């Protein structure tokens, strides 16, 4: 498989996972399977979402990707400005922690850290969910560059080092997958890149025998979210199955499936996505006029990110 096919798979797979999970967000395990007992099912809508409508996960990933292209590299202040403009337009979905940071009035280089110092709680999964575009963009620069960029982009909204380290791990595993290698066997090497203070907790949820039932937090937290994405990839045999398994965990279904799609999309490639899913997919972009990205625009974005 061509590398570009994997890059498109990461971006499109994440967006499709987001839209597949959106109607079941905060629901119980198995809600999707109960509605579609015979397979991965449809992008069905519900809970305020139209069929195929992607949520904040994909919207923020698009904002990151477009900033990287237009600024020709990582410009954290520019990404933060784009996030703020988007948040001010009151998107349907906006994670609590991200909202607090983006609306605090603090400058980009202080907002997330100030929030973390004040609350002590900033290990949400919101920096994992938007990682598909930056993971594709920085992968060709190698392990050190992609993990460093991951930490800096995560730190814009997530002051907790746990979120930054987890986002670095996801970037590294996507880099491995884009090279055509197996990200699951790369987990030990990726863990070696994690800051020692954070490593044990990450090693637990990324272990080959970990199961989402063993999570000690809801999957809106960064550890079980990434752990569940790896579990979904490890325990299924196709991209649609991996995404469906992620959604069927319940809880933060759109984000767990978006993270699963980022990684599994890079493994299986975009052609593994059912046509009926990509045809229904659409990504409104609050704060940016009437822009709505559909699959062709997301594919073009992924191509530009992968071939810059
Ligand atoms: Mg969402």
Boltz pocket constraint, residues with backbone or C-beta under 6 A from the ligand:
constraints:
  - pocket:
      binder: B
      contacts: [[A, 55], [A, 56], [A, 57], [A, 93], [A, 254], [A, 255]]
      max_distance: 6.0
